[in-house]
Amino acid sequence: MAVVVLLFLVAAAFLAIALIGPYRLYWRARPRAAGQLSETALAVGRIAAFAAAGAFVFAGFSAQEAADLGAWTPSEVRKASEDAAESMASDPQIRRDPAEGYTSLIEAAVREAGEGQGPSYHVSVERAGDGHSYAITADGSEVCMHVTEVRSAQGGILVPEAGGGSGSIATYDLTATVEDDAC
């Protein structure tokens, strides 16, 4: 953040030089008898000062954007978690490993939903307790997602059996809610 402030301060200094004009700054420090700069040289100096101010303003905004993309805000974590909850509810899911629950599914959905909001490697999902509550954290911001599963009315996924018949794996419709507090 200090870099951003410094870039804007340098831009302000160049803008002041461009607005005041190099002629006034130059001739207050030097006597009139010295060789004067031409009007063209002074105009070029003023244009260069405006260009430098613009470049530093651009650099300041670019640095601010890079700093923003490098971290998650609490509202971004909540929004990505809500979007992940909606995407999980769109398709029936196969019941996951009992120890892990839906941790990997939630983490993948939050990373996909939060693309462009913060670095995906900062997202962490951990199961909270015995039920289907999951703590979603990113850069110190935490939300809690509660998942409920209901056996899908669509049946399941048909799979071949060793004896030549076919069986099915049950699928579940998921509903998730997101809360701002820790689980």
C-alpha positions in Angstrom: 0.0 0.0 0.0 2.9 2.3 0.7 4.1 1.9 -2.9 0.7 3.0 -4.2 0.8 6.1 -2.0 4.3 6.9 -3.1 3.4 6.5 -6.8 0.4 8.9 -6.4 2.6 11.4 -4.5 5.2 11.4 -7.3 2.4 11.8 -9.8 1.1 14.8 -7.9 4.6 16.4 -7.9 4.8 16.0 -11.7 1.3 17.4 -12.1 2.3 20.5 -10.0 5.4 21.0 -12.1 3.3 20.7 -15.3 0.6 23.2 -14.0 3.0 25.7 -12.6 5.2 25.5 -15.6 9.0 24.9 -15.7 9.6 28.5 -16.7 8.4 29.9 -13.3 10.3 27.2 -11.4 13.5 27.6 -13.4 13.7 31.4 -13.5 13.0 32.0 -9.8 16.2 30.1 -9.0 18.3 31.6 -11.8 19.0 35.3 -12.7 17.5 36.7 -15.9 20.9 37.3 -17.3 21.6 33.6 -17.7 20.8 31.9 -20.9 17.1 31.5 -21.2 15.5 28.3 -22.4 13.5 28.7 -25.5 9.7 28.6 -25.4 9.7 25.3 -27.3 12.0 23.8 -24.6 9.7 25.0 -21.9 6.6 23.6 -23.7 8.3 20.3 -24.2 9.2 20.2 -20.4 5.6 20.9 -19.5 4.3 18.2 -21.8 6.9 15.8 -20.4 5.8 16.6 -16.9 2.1 15.9 -17.8 3.2 12.6 -19.4 5.2 11.6 -16.4 2.3 12.4 -14.1 0.0 10.3 -16.2 2.5 7.4 -16.2 2.7 7.5 -12.4 -1.1 7.7 -12.0 -1.4 4.6 -14.3 1.3 2.8 -12.3 -0.5 3.7 -9.0 -3.8 2.2 -10.2 -2.0 -0.8 -11.6 -0.3 -1.4 -8.3 -3.5 -1.0 -6.4 -5.3 -3.5 -8.7 -2.4 -6.0 -8.3 -2.6 -5.6 -4.5 -6.4 -6.2 -4.6 -6.0 -9.3 -6.7 -3.5 -10.7 -4.2 -5.9 -11.0 -1.3 -9.5 -11.9 -0.6 -11.9 -9.5 1.2 -14.6 -10.9 3.5 -17.3 -9.9 0.9 -15.5 -11.8 -1.9 -15.2 -14.9 0.2 -18.9 -14.8 1.0 -19.9 -14.1 -2.6 -17.8 -17.0 -3.9 -19.2 -19.3 -1.2 -22.8 -18.3 -2.1 -22.0 -18.9 -5.8 -20.5 -22.3 -5.0 -23.6 -23.2 -3.0 -25.8 -22.4 -6.0 -23.6 -24.4 -8.4 -23.6 -27.5 -6.0 -27.4 -27.4 -5.9 -27.7 -27.5 -9.7 -26.7 -31.1 -10.2 -27.2 -34.2 -8.1 -24.1 -35.4 -6.4 -22.7 -38.8 -5.3 -22.2 -39.2 -1.6 -18.6 -38.5 -0.7 -16.1 -40.1 1.6 -17.6 -40.1 5.1 -14.4 -38.7 6.7 -14.0 -35.9 4.1 -17.7 -35.2 3.3 -18.1 -32.6 0.5 -14.8 -30.8 1.3 -13.2 -31.2 -2.1 -16.4 -30.5 -3.9 -16.9 -27.2 -2.0 -13.3 -26.2 -2.4 -13.4 -26.7 -6.1 -16.7 -24.8 -6.4 -15.4 -21.9 -4.3 -12.2 -21.6 -6.4 -14.2 -21.7 -9.6 -16.8 -19.2 -8.4 -14.1 -16.9 -7.0 -11.9 -16.8 -10.1 -10.4 -13.3 -10.5 -11.3 -12.2 -7.0 -8.3 -13.5 -5.2 -5.6 -16.2 -5.4 -7.2 -19.6 -5.5 -4.4 -21.2 -3.5 -5.5 -19.1 -0.5 -8.9 -20.9 -0.3 -9.1 -23.6 2.4 -12.2 -25.7 3.3 -12.3 -27.8 6.4 -15.1 -29.9 7.8 -16.4 -28.5 11.1 -17.7 -31.2 13.5 -19.5 -34.4 12.6 -22.2 -33.0 10.4 -22.2 -31.3 7.1 -20.8 -27.9 8.2 -17.7 -26.6 6.5 -15.4 -23.7 7.4 -14.3 -21.8 4.3 -11.3 -19.5 4.8 -9.3 -17.3 2.5 -6.8 -14.7 3.7 -8.2 -14.6 7.2 -11.8 -14.2 6.1 -14.0 -17.1 7.2 -17.6 -18.2 6.4 -19.5 -21.3 7.4 -21.4 -23.4 4.9 -24.1 -25.8 6.0 -24.9 -28.5 3.5 -28.1 -30.7 3.6 -28.4 -33.7 1.4 -31.7 -35.3 0.2 -31.8 -38.5 -1.9 -32.4 -37.4 -5.5 -35.8 -38.1 -7.1 -33.9 -38.7 -10.4 -32.8 -42.1 -9.0 -29.1 -42.7 -9.4 -26.2 -43.6 -11.7 -26.5 -47.0 -13.4 -23.3 -49.1 -13.1 -22.6 -52.6 -14.5 -22.3 -55.4 -11.9 -19.9 -58.3 -12.1 -22.8 -60.8 -12.6 -23.9 -59.2 -15.8 -26.7 -57.1 -14.4 -26.7 -53.5 -13.5 -27.1 -51.6 -10.2 -27.2 -48.0 -9.3 -25.3 -45.6 -7.1 -27.6 -43.2 -5.2 -27.3 -39.5 -6.0 -28.2 -36.6 -3.6 -29.6 -33.2 -4.1 -27.6 -30.7 -2.1 -28.8 -27.5 -0.5 -26.3 -25.2 1.1 -26.5 -22.0 3.2 -23.7 -19.6 4.0 -23.2 -17.7 7.3 -20.7 -15.1 8.0 -19.6 -16.5 11.4 -17.1 -19.3 12.0 -18.6 -22.8 12.3 
